[in-house]
Amino acid sequence: MNKICGSCPCGPIPDRPIPRVTIGKFEERAPAGPPRSSAAKVGDIDPAKAHFGVGQPATDMQIAGFNIDAMPDGRGLPPGQGSYAEGEEVYAERCAACHGADLEGNKDIGAPKLIGGRGTLTDAKPVKTVESYWPHASTLFDYVHRAMPMDSPGSLSADEVYAVSAYILGRADIISDDPGTTLDAESMAKVEMPNADGFVSDPRPDVRNKE
């Protein structure tokens, strides 16, 4: 015998007993068991055969939009260049509101200090900045390029990022603060950061380290 749902036209419902359990003096519906996979084991699931009928292959242009990581040896750094003087202007217009006119940061809004702190990493209260902590100049370019400024991340051109990188590194006395000092992909890869030797390779076997 079948039942008809009274609240919606969902059609006949098979008449089968509902499992119930007794808790004290009360009878309650038994909780449903955990769902089971149709595969006997995880190894039987072949991702290559999983077709869900949604989405579409990403185009080369779409991939290029987020494939912007910059590596310490210069791989991934885009064409372009920018000078210390140009970076000073970019910083004043796009960065100083959060990080301060003198790159001192603003704790009230979580904007970190960008320079200073050398020699403090072994102190009880280390001051971690681009100058004191970051091991590669490419990390500065990569982070600014993809995540800054906070109100419109990714909006700076490659030239602007090279320029503001030159300004920050110049203010940190890592490269010359001469107004004409210019960074591009080749020169960025040659910048030697104060804490370049402060990191070690990850020894875990599931992590690949480039020797």
PyMOL commands that set and color helices and strands:
alter all, ss='L'
color gray80, all
select helices_A, chain A and resi 42-44+47-49+60-66+84-94+96-99+107-109+137-147+158-171+185-190
alter helices_A, ss='H'
color red, helices_A
select strands_A, chain A and resi 2-4+12-14+20-23+26-29+81-83+182-184
alter strands_A, ss='S'
color yellow, strands_A
deselect
rebuild
show_as cartoon
